[in-house]
Amino acid sequence: MSQGMCPRVSPLVVPLLLLLSAGELCLGSPSCQEVRTAFQLRQIGPLKWVPDVPGTDEELQVCQHRGPTCCTRKMEESYQVAVRRETLQTIQSYSFELKFLLVGHATSFQDAFQSLLHFAQNHTSSLFESAYRALAREATAPVKELFTDLSLYILGSDDTVEGAVQRFYDNLFPLVYNRLVNPGIGTMRQEYAECLRMTRQDVNPFGSHPKSLVQELSRSFKAGRTLSKALNMGVEVINATEHAAFTRECGRALVRMHYCSHCQGLTLIKPCVGYCLNVMRGCLPGLAELDQPWWDYISNLEELTNAMAGAHDLELALLGIRNQVNDAILYTQLNGPRLTAIVDKVCGQPAERVVHPSPETMPPPGSTPAPKPPIEAQLGRLSKKRRDFVSYMQRYKTFYSALAELLCEGELVRDSSTCWSGEDVVESYTNRVVGNGLQAQKLNPEVKVRGLDPVLTQVKERLQRFNQEMLGKVEGQSDRVGTWEPGSGDASGDCDDEDGCQGSGEGDLKEDNIIAKNADRWKNELFTKDPPRGKERGFDTTQQTTTTSRPLFILKGGSSMLRPSLLLLLLLLLPLS
């Protein structure tokens, strides 16, 4: 080995000699021992691929330099695999807390919501057990179905809040009519109960209370549903971040920055700050492009949380169901005689009547429910979790714009007067340092960037669309109650003005005339023909509780809107016999 080789070897023996003039020292034969040690400790590949002493390898593609080298082509290939793995692991280490925060809050929110839902269900059931004992047992199933549907809605089901509430009142009407309005009927025939269920929305026995409950729940539950979706969206973005793909140019640049110094025996030297930023920003333009939509995402989360703490408070909406149901039942009892007259015209006479009903089955209208279970402990639980979550998330607003800096911070030695430039040891990096984002990379001297990762591009587009949807929901653009939704009927079906399906307003006489025109036909179809059996329609004839699916019964024109004036109109249109 020539004497000219000695200056290249001295850093392998004493790293501090980098501060001295290597040309004045020669401390024995050169060795690749430190390179072998680093190669083994980092588990880059088989140790046999590392030479004992520096040599030459003309097949090197990335770490090329004039003098002897401790690298081989197989080592270089292993470096490319290792550096991709190490960079992803570093990204994951920084995103771990953010992902943990999102996943943890999503789980915490769902747990708190399910606990509140269970409490509100018991809170509502206690109304029947205390004030309406006659139908407490039969009302259990409709109440359970209502809260199950609301839970599924929060989780993203295709059902609507309005659909859940309308089914609940459809199933409740036969029970209230049989046990409270006309307790002397006795056992109600399946066909008669089915008629009550199918005509409930048009007979309107509960007045405006179902519509009021829909309005109250829709605002809060749409906000809660949006929050649940937002948490899942955040996790999706972080997952894409943790599995970012590196281009071939990026992989070569990372090897030059992390491992080409090893080839010269410099295993302790760190990359220059500006050099590292150029490499990382050139490798991660797709992640940097997420900066603005991610900032908007967290801002929208904050707005959503504020909205849920105000008029959209989920706790108050759930705990208020009990009072809404109680008011609806009282309305039915107070209008019992007139309601009976209308039902007799629409559904006919019940099978039998008992002259002397049991006093227990006739709680007086307006009876005061028993004391409610304590609710103070339930109020504020979700709100506090949301506030804490947004407070933590504020710290991560600039996560994607600062990611390159975070990655480089871990690679820097601040008290060193020299650094690695990708080719040699220098006192400072003199090339231009570019900014974040795709456009800035056109001037990147270290990495050629030709485009963005398609996966990250798709994630960015989905996040932008979601931000628009979330912003609309926060501002109330999607909180319109009473609009047509799937399952509520087809407002554009074939009909003309005479059919009365214009739906031009709450006082539209033609639409209200539908019951008068079709009352006889309903009775014929329900009672003169052999209808499907109760179990096939999902209705229990013995307890008349609830259904798994609502029977299809839509008047021509598909109207399911509540008409407070319907009772009066029917009395005027249908002469009592």
Salt bridges, closest charged atoms under 4 A:
ASP52 OD1 - ARG36 NH1 3.28
GLU77 OE2 - ARG73 NE 3.56
GLU138 OE1 - ARG179 NE 2.94
ASP149 OD2 - ARG167 NH2 3.01
ASP159 OD2 - ARG167 NH2 2.23
ASP170 OD1 - ARG200 NE 2.87
ASP170 OD2 - ARG550 NE 3.05
GLU194 OE1 - ARG197 NH1 3.50
GLU194 OE2 - ARG537 NH2 3.35
GLU216 OE1 - ARG219 NH2 3.27
GLU236 OE2 - ARG462 NH2 2.50
GLU242 OE1 - LYS99 NZ 3.38
GLU289 OE1 - LYS460 NZ 3.12
GLU315 OE1 - ARG386 NH2 3.88
ASP388 OD2 - LYS384 NZ 2.94
GLU405 OE2 - ARG281 NH2 2.54
GLU411 OE1 - HIS258 ND1 3.75
ASP479 OD2 - HIS312 NE2 3.70
ASP499 OD2 - LYS556 NZ 3.17
GLU506 OE2 - LYS211 NZ 3.77
GLU511 OE2 - ARG563 NH2 2.87
ASP520 OD1 - LYS523 NZ 3.74
GLU525 OE2 - ARG521 NH1 3.18
